[in-house]
Amino acid sequence: MDLHGYLVLWCGVFGIVALVGYARSPAGMPRAQRAVRVMGRIEEVREPRHGSSQKDWILVVVFFRDVSTGRSSP
């Protein structure tokens, strides 16, 4: 293999390493995976009214402590 072949091989290897690094970095992760995981507690659960539309949602209020400020918030 001549010098040109080694140069192409090394560029290919570094390119693959760069792509793998980008895929594993925060820029390559979906927003949900970049979120900080904190403990929370379920404060309230409201079910839809009986006989309401099937499109109504179940409301769940979760309290958690903000890591940066230390305050509790819903």
CHARMM internal coordinates of N, CA and C (Angstrom, degrees):
IC EDIT
DIST 1 N 1 CA 1.4507
DIST 1 CA 1 C 1.5410
ANGL 1 N 1 CA 1 C 107.41
DIST 1 C 2 N 1.3106
ANGL 1 CA 1 C 2 N 115.15
DIHE 1 N 1 CA 1 C 2 N 132.63
DIST 2 N 2 CA 1.4703
ANGL 1 C 2 N 2 CA 119.25
DIHE 1 CA 1 C 2 N 2 CA -178.45
DIST 2 CA 2 C 1.5310
ANGL 2 N 2 CA 2 C 110.67
DIHE 1 C 2 N 2 CA 2 C -88.92
DIST 2 C 3 N 1.3071
ANGL 2 CA 2 C 3 N 115.91
DIHE 2 N 2 CA 2 C 3 N -177.52
DIST 3 N 3 CA 1.4638
ANGL 2 C 3 N 3 CA 122.45
DIHE 2 CA 2 C 3 N 3 CA -176.76
DIST 3 CA 3 C 1.5271
ANGL 3 N 3 CA 3 C 111.40
DIHE 2 C 3 N 3 CA 3 C -60.91
DIST 3 C 4 N 1.3136
ANGL 3 CA 3 C 4 N 117.42
DIHE 3 N 3 CA 3 C 4 N -39.87
DIST 4 N 4 CA 1.4599
ANGL 3 C 4 N 4 CA 121.23
DIHE 3 CA 3 C 4 N 4 CA 179.35
DIST 4 CA 4 C 1.5354
ANGL 4 N 4 CA 4 C 111.33
DIHE 3 C 4 N 4 CA 4 C -62.99
DIST 4 C 5 N 1.3092
ANGL 4 CA 4 C 5 N 117.24
DIHE 4 N 4 CA 4 C 5 N -39.95
DIST 5 N 5 CA 1.4663
ANGL 4 C 5 N 5 CA 121.15
DIHE 4 CA 4 C 5 N 5 CA 178.55
DIST 5 CA 5 C 1.5233
ANGL 5 N 5 CA 5 C 112.06
DIHE 4 C 5 N 5 CA 5 C -63.50
DIST 5 C 6 N 1.3589
ANGL 5 CA 5 C 6 N 116.03
DIHE 5 N 5 CA 5 C 6 N -43.12
DIST 6 N 6 CA 1.4689
ANGL 5 C 6 N 6 CA 119.52
DIHE 5 CA 5 C 6 N 6 CA 178.15
DIST 6 CA 6 C 1.5304
ANGL 6 N 6 CA 6 C 111.06
DIHE 5 C 6 N 6 CA 6 C -65.10
DIST 6 C 7 N 1.3290
ANGL 6 CA 6 C 7 N 116.74
DIHE 6 N 6 CA 6 C 7 N -38.37
DIST 7 N 7 CA 1.4576
ANGL 6 C 7 N 7 CA 120.62
DIHE 6 CA 6 C 7 N 7 CA 179.16
DIST 7 CA 7 C 1.5311
ANGL 7 N 7 CA 7 C 110.79
DIHE 6 C 7 N 7 CA 7 C -63.67
DIST 7 C 8 N 1.2949
ANGL 7 CA 7 C 8 N 117.56
DIHE 7 N 7 CA 7 C 8 N -43.83
DIST 8 N 8 CA 1.4657
ANGL 7 C 8 N 8 CA 122.10
DIHE 7 CA 7 C 8 N 8 CA 178.24
DIST 8 CA 8 C 1.5275
ANGL 8 N 8 CA 8 C 110.11
DIHE 7 C 8 N 8 CA 8 C -64.08
DIST 8 C 9 N 1.3351
ANGL 8 CA 8 C 9 N 117.30
DIHE 8 N 8 CA 8 C 9 N -41.81
DIST 9 N 9 CA 1.4571
ANGL 8 C 9 N 9 CA 121.12
DIHE 8 CA 8 C 9 N 9 CA 178.94
DIST 9 CA 9 C 1.5275
ANGL 9 N 9 CA 9 C 111.41
DIHE 8 C 9 N 9 CA 9 C -62.11
DIST 9 C 10 N 1.3395
ANGL 9 CA 9 C 10 N 116.91
DIHE 9 N 9 CA 9 C 10 N -47.27
DIST 10 N 10 CA 1.4726
ANGL 9 C 10 N 10 CA 120.22
DIHE 9 CA 9 C 10 N 10 CA -179.49
DIST 10 CA 10 C 1.5234
ANGL 10 N 10 CA 10 C 111.71
DIHE 9 C 10 N 10 CA 10 C -65.03
DIST 10 C 11 N 1.3261
ANGL 10 CA 10 C 11 N 117.72
DIHE 10 N 10 CA 10 C 11 N -39.36
DIST 11 N 11 CA 1.4712
ANGL 10 C 11 N 11 CA 120.30
DIHE 10 CA 10 C 11 N 11 CA 177.26
DIST 11 CA 11 C 1.5286
ANGL 11 N 11 CA 11 C 110.77
DIHE 10 C 11 N 11 CA 11 C -63.84
DIST 11 C 12 N 1.3087
ANGL 11 CA 11 C 12 N 116.29
DIHE 11 N 11 CA 11 C 12 N -39.42
DIST 12 N 12 CA 1.4599
ANGL 11 C 12 N 12 CA 119.86
DIHE 11 CA 11 C 12 N 12 CA 177.48
DIST 12 CA 12 C 1.5202
ANGL 12 N 12 CA 12 C 112.01
DIHE 11 C 12 N 12 CA 12 C -64.57
DIST 12 C 13 N 1.3267
ANGL 12 CA 12 C 13 N 116.46
DIHE 12 N 12 CA 12 C 13 N -44.17
DIST 13 N 13 CA 1.4715
ANGL 12 C 13 N 13 CA 120.65
DIHE 12 CA 12 C 13 N 13 CA 179.64
DIST 13 CA 13 C 1.5212
ANGL 13 N 13 CA 13 C 110.23
DIHE 12 C 13 N 13 CA 13 C -62.70
DIST 13 C 14 N 1.3368
ANGL 13 CA 13 C 14 N 117.70
DIHE 13 N 13 CA 13 C 14 N -47.56
DIST 14 N 14 CA 1.4652
ANGL 13 C 14 N 14 CA 120.26
DIHE 13 CA 13 C 14 N 14 CA 179.97
DIST 14 CA 14 C 1.5279
ANGL 14 N 14 CA 14 C 111.47
DIHE 13 C 14 N 14 CA 14 C -65.32
DIST 14 C 15 N 1.3150
ANGL 14 CA 14 C 15 N 117.68
DIHE 14 N 14 CA 14 C 15 N -34.01
DIST 15 N 15 CA 1.4657
ANGL 14 C 15 N 15 CA 120.75
DIHE 14 CA 14 C 15 N 15 CA 176.76
DIST 15 CA 15 C 1.5201
ANGL 15 N 15 CA 15 C 111.65
DIHE 14 C 15 N 15 CA 15 C -64.76
DIST 15 C 16 N 1.3138
ANGL 15 CA 15 C 16 N 116.99
DIHE 15 N 15 CA 15 C 16 N -42.55
DIST 16 N 16 CA 1.4659
ANGL 15 C 16 N 16 CA 120.75
DIHE 15 CA 15 C 16 N 16 CA 178.36
DIST 16 CA 16 C 1.5238
ANGL 16 N 16 CA 16 C 110.73
DIHE 15 C 16 N 16 CA 16 C -65.64
DIST 16 C 17 N 1.3312
ANGL 16 CA 16 C 17 N 116.47
DIHE 16 N 16 CA 16 C 17 N -42.39
DIST 17 N 17 CA 1.4729
ANGL 16 C 17 N 17 CA 119.87
DIHE 16 CA 16 C 17 N 17 CA 178.08
DIST 17 CA 17 C 1.5284
ANGL 17 N 17 CA 17 C 110.18
DIHE 16 C 17 N 17 CA 17 C -61.67
DIST 17 C 18 N 1.3251
ANGL 17 CA 17 C 18 N 117.75
DIHE 17 N 17 CA 17 C 18 N -40.79
DIST 18 N 18 CA 1.4639
ANGL 17 C 18 N 18 CA 121.25
DIHE 17 CA 17 C 18 N 18 CA 178.93
DIST 18 CA 18 C 1.5207
ANGL 18 N 18 CA 18 C 111.10
DIHE 17 C 18 N 18 CA 18 C -64.42
DIST 18 C 19 N 1.3160
ANGL 18 CA 18 C 19 N 118.13
DIHE 18 N 18 CA 18 C 19 N -41.51
DIST 19 N 19 CA 1.4632
ANGL 18 C 19 N 19 CA 121.17
DIHE 18 CA 18 C 19 N 19 CA 178.71
DIST 19 CA 19 C 1.5272
ANGL 19 N 19 CA 19 C 111.91
DIHE 18 C 19 N 19 CA 19 C -65.49
DIST 19 C 20 N 1.3204
ANGL 19 CA 19 C 20 N 116.68
DIHE 19 N 19 CA 19 C 20 N -41.22
DIST 20 N 20 CA 1.4684
ANGL 19 C 20 N 20 CA 120.13
DIHE 19 CA 19 C 20 N 20 CA 177.88
DIST 20 CA 20 C 1.5300
ANGL 20 N 20 CA 20 C 109.74
DIHE 19 C 20 N 20 CA 20 C -65.26
DIST 20 C 21 N 1.3322
ANGL 20 CA 20 C 21 N 117.64
DIHE 20 N 20 CA 20 C 21 N -41.20
DIST 21 N 21 CA 1.4621
ANGL 20 C 21 N 21 CA 120.63
DIHE 20 CA 20 C 21 N 21 CA 177.78
DIST 21 CA 21 C 1.5073
ANGL 21 N 21 CA 21 C 112.10
DIHE 20 C 21 N 21 CA 21 C -62.99
DIST 21 C 22 N 1.3306
ANGL 21 CA 21 C 22 N 117.67
DIHE 21 N 21 CA 21 C 22 N -40.59
DIST 22 N 22 CA 1.4582
ANGL 21 C 22 N 22 CA 120.69
DIHE 21 CA 21 C 22 N 22 CA 177.72
DIST 22 CA 22 C 1.5193
ANGL 22 N 22 CA 22 C 111.02
DIHE 21 C 22 N 22 CA 22 C -65.57
DIST 22 C 23 N 1.3163
ANGL 22 CA 22 C 23 N 117.09
DIHE 22 N 22 CA 22 C 23 N -41.54
DIST 23 N 23 CA 1.4644
ANGL 22 C 23 N 23 CA 120.31
DIHE 22 CA 22 C 23 N 23 CA -178.85
DIST 23 CA 23 C 1.5229
ANGL 23 N 23 CA 23 C 111.74
DIHE 22 C 23 N 23 CA 23 C -64.65
DIST 23 C 24 N 1.3276
ANGL 23 CA 23 C 24 N 117.59
DIHE 23 N 23 CA 23 C 24 N -29.72
DIST 24 N 24 CA 1.4625
ANGL 23 C 24 N 24 CA 120.81
DIHE 23 CA 23 C 24 N 24 CA -179.36
DIST 24 CA 24 C 1.5186
ANGL 24 N 24 CA 24 C 112.82
DIHE 23 C 24 N 24 CA 24 C -92.60
DIST 24 C 25 N 1.3247
ANGL 24 CA 24 C 25 N 118.65
DIHE 24 N 24 CA 24 C 25 N -7.46
DIST 25 N 25 CA 1.4581
ANGL 24 C 25 N 25 CA 122.02
DIHE 24 CA 24 C 25 N 25 CA -178.57
DIST 25 CA 25 C 1.5287
ANGL 25 N 25 CA 25 C 110.12
DIHE 24 C 25 N 25 CA 25 C -79.97
DIST 25 C 26 N 1.3439
ANGL 25 CA 25 C 26 N 118.07
DIHE 25 N 25 CA 25 C 26 N 166.58
DIST 26 N 26 CA 1.4687
ANGL 25 C 26 N 26 CA 120.15
DIHE 25 CA 25 C 26 N 26 CA 177.68
DIST 26 CA 26 C 1.5182
ANGL 26 N 26 CA 26 C 113.03
DIHE 25 C 26 N 26 CA 26 C -59.15
DIST 26 C 27 N 1.3234
ANGL 26 CA 26 C 27 N 118.28
DIHE 26 N 26 CA 26 C 27 N -28.14
DIST 27 N 27 CA 1.4592
ANGL 26 C 27 N 27 CA 120.24
DIHE 26 CA 26 C 27 N 27 CA 179.57
DIST 27 CA 27 C 1.5230
ANGL 27 N 27 CA 27 C 111.20
DIHE 26 C 27 N 27 CA 27 C -67.58
DIST 27 C 28 N 1.3200
ANGL 27 CA 27 C 28 N 117.76
DIHE 27 N 27 CA 27 C 28 N -26.70
DIST 28 N 28 CA 1.4484
ANGL 27 C 28 N 28 CA 120.90
DIHE 27 CA 27 C 28 N 28 CA -178.67
DIST 28 CA 28 C 1.5172
ANGL 28 N 28 CA 28 C 113.56
DIHE 27 C 28 N 28 CA 28 C -92.78
DIST 28 C 29 N 1.3407
ANGL 28 CA 28 C 29 N 117.47
DIHE 28 N 28 CA 28 C 29 N 0.61
DIST 29 N 29 CA 1.4650
ANGL 28 C 29 N 29 CA 120.72
DIHE 28 CA 28 C 29 N 29 CA -178.50
DIST 29 CA 29 C 1.5213
ANGL 29 N 29 CA 29 C 110.80
DIHE 28 C 29 N 29 CA 29 C -97.54
DIST 29 C 30 N 1.2984
ANGL 29 CA 29 C 30 N 117.16
DIHE 29 N 29 CA 29 C 30 N 148.84
DIST 30 N 30 CA 1.4653
ANGL 29 C 30 N 30 CA 119.33
DIHE 29 CA 29 C 30 N 30 CA 172.21
DIST 30 CA 30 C 1.5363
ANGL 30 N 30 CA 30 C 110.13
DIHE 29 C 30 N 30 CA 30 C -65.36
DIST 30 C 31 N 1.3283
ANGL 30 CA 30 C 31 N 116.14
DIHE 30 N 30 CA 30 C 31 N 161.31
DIST 31 N 31 CA 1.4595
ANGL 30 C 31 N 31 CA 121.36
DIHE 30 CA 30 C 31 N 31 CA -176.71
DIST 31 CA 31 C 1.5269
ANGL 31 N 31 CA 31 C 112.07
DIHE 30 C 31 N 31 CA 31 C -58.39
DIST 31 C 32 N 1.3191
ANGL 31 CA 31 C 32 N 117.81
DIHE 31 N 31 CA 31 C 32 N -37.99
DIST 32 N 32 CA 1.4632
ANGL 31 C 32 N 32 CA 120.56
DIHE 31 CA 31 C 32 N 32 CA -178.68
DIST 32 CA 32 C 1.5229
ANGL 32 N 32 CA 32 C 112.02
DIHE 31 C 32 N 32 CA 32 C -64.26
DIST 32 C 33 N 1.3119
ANGL 32 CA 32 C 33 N 118.36
DIHE 32 N 32 CA 32 C 33 N -32.28
DIST 33 N 33 CA 1.4602
ANGL 32 C 33 N 33 CA 120.59
DIHE 32 CA 32 C 33 N 33 CA 179.67
DIST 33 CA 33 C 1.5152
ANGL 33 N 33 CA 33 C 112.16
DIHE 32 C 33 N 33 CA 33 C -78.77
DIST 33 C 34 N 1.3501
ANGL 33 CA 33 C 34 N 118.15
DIHE 33 N 33 CA 33 C 34 N -20.30
DIST 34 N 34 CA 1.4514
ANGL 33 C 34 N 34 CA 120.63
DIHE 33 CA 33 C 34 N 34 CA 178.00
DIST 34 CA 34 C 1.5233
ANGL 34 N 34 CA 34 C 111.68
DIHE 33 C 34 N 34 CA 34 C -83.09
DIST 34 C 35 N 1.3192
ANGL 34 CA 34 C 35 N 118.27
DIHE 34 N 34 CA 34 C 35 N -10.93
DIST 35 N 35 CA 1.4578
ANGL 34 C 35 N 35 CA 122.04
DIHE 34 CA 34 C 35 N 35 CA -177.02
DIST 35 CA 35 C 1.5223
ANGL 35 N 35 CA 35 C 110.95
DIHE 34 C 35 N 35 CA 35 C -66.71
DIST 35 C 36 N 1.3176
ANGL 35 CA 35 C 36 N 115.60
DIHE 35 N 35 CA 35 C 36 N 149.45
DIST 36 N 36 CA 1.4565
ANGL 35 C 36 N 36 CA 121.86
DIHE 35 CA 35 C 36 N 36 CA 176.72
DIST 36 CA 36 C 1.5191
ANGL 36 N 36 CA 36 C 108.17
DIHE 35 C 36 N 36 CA 36 C -84.52
DIST 36 C 37 N 1.3017
ANGL 36 CA 36 C 37 N 116.71
DIHE 36 N 36 CA 36 C 37 N 133.24
DIST 37 N 37 CA 1.4589
ANGL 36 C 37 N 37 CA 120.22
DIHE 36 CA 36 C 37 N 37 CA -179.38
DIST 37 CA 37 C 1.5198
ANGL 37 N 37 CA 37 C 109.44
DIHE 36 C 37 N 37 CA 37 C -90.33
DIST 37 C 38 N 1.3198
ANGL 37 CA 37 C 38 N 115.87
DIHE 37 N 37 CA 37 C 38 N 124.92
DIST 38 N 38 CA 1.4615
ANGL 37 C 38 N 38 CA 122.06
DIHE 37 CA 37 C 38 N 38 CA 178.90
DIST 38 CA 38 C 1.5193
ANGL 38 N 38 CA 38 C 108.71
DIHE 37 C 38 N 38 CA 38 C -131.56
DIST 38 C 39 N 1.3231
ANGL 38 CA 38 C 39 N 115.15
DIHE 38 N 38 CA 38 C 39 N 155.17
DIST 39 N 39 CA 1.4570
ANGL 38 C 39 N 39 CA 120.20
DIHE 38 CA 38 C 39 N 39 CA 176.96
DIST 39 CA 39 C 1.5241
ANGL 39 N 39 CA 39 C 108.64
DIHE 38 C 39 N 39 CA 39 C -76.56
DIST 39 C 40 N 1.2983
ANGL 39 CA 39 C 40 N 116.82
DIHE 39 N 39 CA 39 C 40 N 142.52
DIST 40 N 40 CA 1.4632
ANGL 39 C 40 N 40 CA 121.99
DIHE 39 CA 39 C 40 N 40 CA 177.88
DIST 40 CA 40 C 1.5112
ANGL 40 N 40 CA 40 C 109.46
DIHE 39 C 40 N 40 CA 40 C -140.27
DIST 40 C 41 N 1.3138
ANGL 40 CA 40 C 41 N 114.81
DIHE 40 N 40 CA 40 C 41 N 166.79
DIST 41 N 41 CA 1.4687
ANGL 40 C 41 N 41 CA 118.64
DIHE 40 CA 40 C 41 N 41 CA 176.77
DIST 41 CA 41 C 1.5158
ANGL 41 N 41 CA 41 C 108.59
DIHE 40 C 41 N 41 CA 41 C -129.29
DIST 41 C 42 N 1.3126
ANGL 41 CA 41 C 42 N 115.78
DIHE 41 N 41 CA 41 C 42 N 142.16
DIST 42 N 42 CA 1.4574
ANGL 41 C 42 N 42 CA 121.30
DIHE 41 CA 41 C 42 N 42 CA 178.67
DIST 42 CA 42 C 1.5177
ANGL 42 N 42 CA 42 C 107.60
DIHE 41 C 42 N 42 CA 42 C -78.87
DIST 42 C 43 N 1.3156
ANGL 42 CA 42 C 43 N 115.83
DIHE 42 N 42 CA 42 C 43 N 120.00
DIST 43 N 43 CA 1.4520
ANGL 42 C 43 N 43 CA 122.00
DIHE 42 CA 42 C 43 N 43 CA -176.45
DIST 43 CA 43 C 1.5222
ANGL 43 N 43 CA 43 C 111.67
DIHE 42 C 43 N 43 CA 43 C -93.86
DIST 43 C 44 N 1.3197
ANGL 43 CA 43 C 44 N 116.85
DIHE 43 N 43 CA 43 C 44 N -38.81
DIST 44 N 44 CA 1.4549
ANGL 43 C 44 N 44 CA 119.85
DIHE 43 CA 43 C 44 N 44 CA -174.36
DIST 44 CA 44 C 1.5274
ANGL 44 N 44 CA 44 C 109.49
DIHE 43 C 44 N 44 CA 44 C -153.71
DIST 44 C 45 N 1.3271
ANGL 44 CA 44 C 45 N 115.77
DIHE 44 N 44 CA 44 C 45 N 143.52
DIST 45 N 45 CA 1.4651
ANGL 44 C 45 N 45 CA 121.90
DIHE 44 CA 44 C 45 N 45 CA 175.07
DIST 45 CA 45 C 1.5187
ANGL 45 N 45 CA 45 C 107.13
DIHE 44 C 45 N 45 CA 45 C -130.15
DIST 45 C 46 N 1.3250
ANGL 45 CA 45 C 46 N 116.21
DIHE 45 N 45 CA 45 C 46 N 122.73
DIST 46 N 46 CA 1.4638
ANGL 45 C 46 N 46 CA 120.95
DIHE 45 CA 45 C 46 N 46 CA 178.13
DIST 46 CA 46 C 1.5178
ANGL 46 N 46 CA 46 C 108.62
DIHE 45 C 46 N 46 CA 46 C -115.24
DIST 46 C 47 N 1.3082
ANGL 46 CA 46 C 47 N 114.79
DIHE 46 N 46 CA 46 C 47 N 121.35
DIST 47 N 47 CA 1.4632
ANGL 46 C 47 N 47 CA 120.27
DIHE 46 CA 46 C 47 N 47 CA 177.31
DIST 47 CA 47 C 1.5197
ANGL 47 N 47 CA 47 C 109.50
DIHE 46 C 47 N 47 CA 47 C -88.15
DIST 47 C 48 N 1.3249
ANGL 47 CA 47 C 48 N 118.00
DIHE 47 N 47 CA 47 C 48 N 155.10
DIST 48 N 48 CA 1.4690
ANGL 47 C 48 N 48 CA 119.83
DIHE 47 CA 47 C 48 N 48 CA 176.76
DIST 48 CA 48 C 1.5272
ANGL 48 N 48 CA 48 C 110.24
DIHE 47 C 48 N 48 CA 48 C -63.28
DIST 48 C 49 N 1.3292
ANGL 48 CA 48 C 49 N 115.14
DIHE 48 N 48 CA 48 C 49 N 153.41
DIST 49 N 49 CA 1.4685
ANGL 48 C 49 N 49 CA 119.40
DIHE 48 CA 48 C 49 N 49 CA 178.39
DIST 49 CA 49 C 1.5239
ANGL 49 N 49 CA 49 C 109.96
DIHE 48 C 49 N 49 CA 49 C -62.70
DIST 49 C 50 N 1.3031
ANGL 49 CA 49 C 50 N 115.53
DIHE 49 N 49 CA 49 C 50 N 149.20
DIST 50 N 50 CA 1.4698
ANGL 49 C 50 N 50 CA 120.80
DIHE 49 CA 49 C 50 N 50 CA 178.19
DIST 50 CA 50 C 1.5260
ANGL 50 N 50 CA 50 C 108.92
DIHE 49 C 50 N 50 CA 50 C -63.68
DIST 50 C 51 N 1.3023
ANGL 50 CA 50 C 51 N 116.36
DIHE 50 N 50 CA 50 C 51 N 129.58
DIST 51 N 51 CA 1.4560
ANGL 50 C 51 N 51 CA 121.08
DIHE 50 CA 50 C 51 N 51 CA 179.35
DIST 51 CA 51 C 1.5152
ANGL 51 N 51 CA 51 C 113.77
DIHE 50 C 51 N 51 CA 51 C 85.94
DIST 51 C 52 N 1.3192
ANGL 51 CA 51 C 52 N 118.25
DIHE 51 N 51 CA 51 C 52 N 4.72
DIST 52 N 52 CA 1.4632
ANGL 51 C 52 N 52 CA 119.89
DIHE 51 CA 51 C 52 N 52 CA 179.77
DIST 52 CA 52 C 1.5234
ANGL 52 N 52 CA 52 C 109.83
DIHE 51 C 52 N 52 CA 52 C -79.23
DIST 52 C 53 N 1.3024
ANGL 52 CA 52 C 53 N 115.21
DIHE 52 N 52 CA 52 C 53 N 178.03
DIST 53 N 53 CA 1.4584
ANGL 52 C 53 N 53 CA 121.49
DIHE 52 CA 52 C 53 N 53 CA -178.41
DIST 53 CA 53 C 1.5272
ANGL 53 N 53 CA 53 C 110.60
DIHE 52 C 53 N 53 CA 53 C -62.87
DIST 53 C 54 N 1.3310
ANGL 53 CA 53 C 54 N 116.64
DIHE 53 N 53 CA 53 C 54 N 151.32
DIST 54 N 54 CA 1.4646
ANGL 53 C 54 N 54 CA 120.85
DIHE 53 CA 53 C 54 N 54 CA 177.91
DIST 54 CA 54 C 1.5246
ANGL 54 N 54 CA 54 C 111.13
DIHE 53 C 54 N 54 CA 54 C -72.19
DIST 54 C 55 N 1.3294
ANGL 54 CA 54 C 55 N 117.05
DIHE 54 N 54 CA 54 C 55 N -11.01
DIST 55 N 55 CA 1.4566
ANGL 54 C 55 N 55 CA 120.78
DIHE 54 CA 54 C 55 N 55 CA 179.57
DIST 55 CA 55 C 1.5212
ANGL 55 N 55 CA 55 C 112.29
DIHE 54 C 55 N 55 CA 55 C -85.75
DIST 55 C 56 N 1.3248
ANGL 55 CA 55 C 56 N 118.29
DIHE 55 N 55 CA 55 C 56 N -7.66
DIST 56 N 56 CA 1.4622
ANGL 55 C 56 N 56 CA 120.56
DIHE 55 CA 55 C 56 N 56 CA 178.47
DIST 56 CA 56 C 1.5183
ANGL 56 N 56 CA 56 C 110.05
DIHE 55 C 56 N 56 CA 56 C -67.03
DIST 56 C 57 N 1.3139
ANGL 56 CA 56 C 57 N 115.98
DIHE 56 N 56 CA 56 C 57 N 148.49
DIST 57 N 57 CA 1.4510
ANGL 56 C 57 N 57 CA 122.21
DIHE 56 CA 56 C 57 N 57 CA -175.86
DIST 57 CA 57 C 1.5148
ANGL 57 N 57 CA 57 C 110.37
DIHE 56 C 57 N 57 CA 57 C -105.07
DIST 57 C 58 N 1.3196
ANGL 57 CA 57 C 58 N 115.62
DIHE 57 N 57 CA 57 C 58 N 160.71
DIST 58 N 58 CA 1.4565
ANGL 57 C 58 N 58 CA 121.69
DIHE 57 CA 57 C 58 N 58 CA 171.55
DIST 58 CA 58 C 1.5234
ANGL 58 N 58 CA 58 C 106.56
DIHE 57 C 58 N 58 CA 58 C -90.55
DIST 58 C 59 N 1.3373
ANGL 58 CA 58 C 59 N 116.31
DIHE 58 N 58 CA 58 C 59 N 122.23
DIST 59 N 59 CA 1.4531
ANGL 58 C 59 N 59 CA 121.23
DIHE 58 CA 58 C 59 N 59 CA -178.84
DIST 59 CA 59 C 1.5243
ANGL 59 N 59 CA 59 C 109.22
DIHE 58 C 59 N 59 CA 59 C -88.61
DIST 59 C 60 N 1.3235
ANGL 59 CA 59 C 60 N 116.46
DIHE 59 N 59 CA 59 C 60 N 126.77
DIST 60 N 60 CA 1.4587
ANGL 59 C 60 N 60 CA 122.09
DIHE 59 CA 59 C 60 N 60 CA 177.99
DIST 60 CA 60 C 1.5231
ANGL 60 N 60 CA 60 C 107.50
DIHE 59 C 60 N 60 CA 60 C -124.43
DIST 60 C 61 N 1.3588
ANGL 60 CA 60 C 61 N 116.53
DIHE 60 N 60 CA 60 C 61 N 123.89
DIST 61 N 61 CA 1.4578
ANGL 60 C 61 N 61 CA 121.81
DIHE 60 CA 60 C 61 N 61 CA 177.98
DIST 61 CA 61 C 1.5250
ANGL 61 N 61 CA 61 C 107.54
DIHE 60 C 61 N 61 CA 61 C -101.94
DIST 61 C 62 N 1.3288
ANGL 61 CA 61 C 62 N 116.45
DIHE 61 N 61 CA 61 C 62 N 122.46
DIST 62 N 62 CA 1.4585
ANGL 61 C 62 N 62 CA 122.37
DIHE 61 CA 61 C 62 N 62 CA -178.08
DIST 62 CA 62 C 1.5259
ANGL 62 N 62 CA 62 C 108.53
DIHE 61 C 62 N 62 CA 62 C -118.18
DIST 62 C 63 N 1.3352
ANGL 62 CA 62 C 63 N 117.58
DIHE 62 N 62 CA 62 C 63 N 128.95
DIST 63 N 63 CA 1.4568
ANGL 62 C 63 N 63 CA 122.35
DIHE 62 CA 62 C 63 N 63 CA 174.91
DIST 63 CA 63 C 1.5155
ANGL 63 N 63 CA 63 C 108.70
DIHE 62 C 63 N 63 CA 63 C -100.40
DIST 63 C 64 N 1.3238
ANGL 63 CA 63 C 64 N 115.48
DIHE 63 N 63 CA 63 C 64 N 141.06
DIST 64 N 64 CA 1.4590
ANGL 63 C 64 N 64 CA 120.92
DIHE 63 CA 63 C 64 N 64 CA 177.44
DIST 64 CA 64 C 1.5202
ANGL 64 N 64 CA 64 C 108.67
DIHE 63 C 64 N 64 CA 64 C -145.58
DIST 64 C 65 N 1.3111
ANGL 64 CA 64 C 65 N 116.51
DIHE 64 N 64 CA 64 C 65 N 160.49
DIST 65 N 65 CA 1.4683
ANGL 64 C 65 N 65 CA 122.26
DIHE 64 CA 64 C 65 N 65 CA 178.04
DIST 65 CA 65 C 1.5247
ANGL 65 N 65 CA 65 C 108.39
DIHE 64 C 65 N 65 CA 65 C -96.74
DIST 65 C 66 N 1.3337
ANGL 65 CA 65 C 66 N 115.32
DIHE 65 N 65 CA 65 C 66 N 124.65
DIST 66 N 66 CA 1.4578
ANGL 65 C 66 N 66 CA 121.21
DIHE 65 CA 65 C 66 N 66 CA 179.48
DIST 66 CA 66 C 1.5225
ANGL 66 N 66 CA 66 C 108.92
DIHE 65 C 66 N 66 CA 66 C -68.72
DIST 66 C 67 N 1.3235
ANGL 66 CA 66 C 67 N 116.63
DIHE 66 N 66 CA 66 C 67 N 127.53
DIST 67 N 67 CA 1.4560
ANGL 66 C 67 N 67 CA 121.70
DIHE 66 CA 66 C 67 N 67 CA -176.01
DIST 67 CA 67 C 1.5301
ANGL 67 N 67 CA 67 C 111.14
DIHE 66 C 67 N 67 CA 67 C -65.95
DIST 67 C 68 N 1.3084
ANGL 67 CA 67 C 68 N 118.23
DIHE 67 N 67 CA 67 C 68 N -39.12
DIST 68 N 68 CA 1.4615
ANGL 67 C 68 N 68 CA 120.93
DIHE 67 CA 67 C 68 N 68 CA -174.88
DIST 68 CA 68 C 1.5268
ANGL 68 N 68 CA 68 C 112.97
DIHE 67 C 68 N 68 CA 68 C -76.43
DIST 68 C 69 N 1.3390
ANGL 68 CA 68 C 69 N 118.39
DIHE 68 N 68 CA 68 C 69 N -35.62
DIST 69 N 69 CA 1.4648
ANGL 68 C 69 N 69 CA 120.17
DIHE 68 CA 68 C 69 N 69 CA -176.53
DIST 69 CA 69 C 1.5216
ANGL 69 N 69 CA 69 C 113.38
DIHE 68 C 69 N 69 CA 69 C -106.89
DIST 69 C 70 N 1.3264
ANGL 69 CA 69 C 70 N 118.21
DIHE 69 N 69 CA 69 C 70 N -23.33
DIST 70 N 70 CA 1.4534
ANGL 69 C 70 N 70 CA 121.66
DIHE 69 CA 69 C 70 N 70 CA -178.60
DIST 70 CA 70 C 1.5087
ANGL 70 N 70 CA 70 C 113.60
DIHE 69 C 70 N 70 CA 70 C 83.83
DIST 70 C 71 N 1.3463
ANGL 70 CA 70 C 71 N 117.91
DIHE 70 N 70 CA 70 C 71 N 3.04
DIST 71 N 71 CA 1.4590
ANGL 70 C 71 N 71 CA 121.57
DIHE 70 CA 70 C 71 N 71 CA -179.28
DIST 71 CA 71 C 1.5234
ANGL 71 N 71 CA 71 C 109.81
DIHE 70 C 71 N 71 CA 71 C -88.48
DIST 71 C 72 N 1.3422
ANGL 71 CA 71 C 72 N 115.95
DIHE 71 N 71 CA 71 C 72 N 149.02
DIST 72 N 72 CA 1.4549
ANGL 71 C 72 N 72 CA 121.28
DIHE 71 CA 71 C 72 N 72 CA 174.06
DIST 72 CA 72 C 1.5194
ANGL 72 N 72 CA 72 C 108.78
DIHE 71 C 72 N 72 CA 72 C -85.53
DIST 72 C 73 N 1.3358
ANGL 72 CA 72 C 73 N 116.14
DIHE 72 N 72 CA 72 C 73 N 141.04
DIST 73 N 73 CA 1.4531
ANGL 72 C 73 N 73 CA 119.01
DIHE 72 CA 72 C 73 N 73 CA 179.17
DIST 73 CA 73 C 1.5196
ANGL 73 N 73 CA 73 C 108.75
DIHE 72 C 73 N 73 CA 73 C -150.41
DIST 73 C 74 N 1.3325
ANGL 73 CA 73 C 74 N 115.70
DIHE 73 N 73 CA 73 C 74 N 151.30
DIST 74 N 74 CA 1.4844
ANGL 73 C 74 N 74 CA 119.84
DIHE 73 CA 73 C 74 N 74 CA 177.55
DIST 74 CA 74 C 1.5043
ANGL 74 N 74 CA 74 C 111.45
DIHE 73 C 74 N 74 CA 74 C -80.64
END
COOR INIT
IC SEED 1 N 1 CA 1 C
IC BUILD
